């Protein structure tokens, strides 16, 4: 699939309203700002508001706020459901029966689906994000850029994008790696744990590190620092334009998808006819 990363990000966003990372080992931190590559869906980091000399003083008044870790986060899109496989043949694999995370997910034929499984997700947020972004929106370097307002980091993750077939994916986060690695043990495991996997023909990625080291960022939230529109005048009095969001400086700043609805191959779906020309549906016509 040419646009596999974009399709995966689109599916996860449809469920969570958050941005998925196609490369979770790549660091993403609260305060990062940048742009979205429309072809791949990747977030391209230009800088960080806590490091930029122009914004550092203002940002310092709003330090990132970490939350206690959750136990597990499972996100599915276009699946037929999941189930525990504790009674299946997988129990013969050492460590699977006692795995902290284990399950089996079935995908639909003819549909591209996505799965993200995160162990001990740790959310870190930008406090008072709307107010801070409203103050930063006129900084030239941030104009119309997207700012990371939350990250979900973890020590172990698995992600899967199906291939439009009836794929079935089985996963288990095994507490320790046997001396002789069991069949299906995913690469990237450490002495403190590893993923056992059985996947279909889709795209699968996983990672595992020591529980106290959240090396991966599979999910994050974005808001846009939109530049203010100009004021118009009613007599001698300046007033906001009716379409200007100056009345509500944080209106519609949540990240919207920068592409039209996607087909099952991750390409923009051409669905509107203007004269004899087909064009993709505009994002602002379809996004909630």
Number of C-alpha atoms within 10 A of each C-alpha: 12 11 16 22 20 23 26 28 23 23 24 22 19 13 12 15 17 21 27 26 24 21 14 22 16 11 13 24 20 23 24 22 26 22 16 15 12 12 15 17 24 18 21 14 18 13 15 21 22 20 14 12 10 14 17 13 13 14 21 12 11 15 14 19 12 15 12 10 15 13 12 15 14 13 14 21 21 16 20 14 12 15 11 13 18 16 8 8 8 18 13 11 15 17 20 21 17 14 20 14 21 21 17 18 19 20 27 18 15 12 17 26 27 25 22 21 22 27 23 21 26 21 19 20 23 20 16 11 18 19 11 17 23 20 15 21 20 15 14 11 17 23 16 20 21 27 28 26 25 27 26 27 28 29 20 29 28 23 22 21 25 29 23 17 17 18 20 19 21 19 25 25 26 24 18 16 19 14 7 6 13 14 11 13 20 21 14 14 21 15 13 13 21 28 29 26 23 17 17 19 15 19 16 17 16 23 22 26 20 16 14 9 12 19 19 25 27 27 25 23 21 25 22 26 26 22 19 16 12 11 14 14 10 9 7 7 8 11 15 16 14 10 8 16 17 18 12 9 19 20 13 13 18 18 17 18 20 15 20 20 21 18 13 18 17 22 18 18 17 15 11 12 11 7 6 6 8 12 14 15 18 13 14 12 8 10 13 7
